[in-house]
Amino acid sequence: MAKPRNLIAVDVHTDDVGDYKVTEAGWYGVDDNDKVVLGPFVSLAECERAIRDRPFDD
């Protein structure tokens, strides 16, 4: 079983979408390598819930 990635919630603003390689602003789950893994979400609570409930990596 692979080690699960640690994710943090990041609020990506319109000016920063290119930095994160996403197409819209919102809350995203971002891993230790600054790679977006989940999102976008409209709120911090929704993003944190998705991070908490995500399945582990295979």
Buried (B, 14 or more C-beta within 10 A) or exposed (E): EEEEBEBEBBEBEEEEBEEBEBEEBBBBBBBEEEEBBBBBBEEEEBBBEBBEEBEEEE
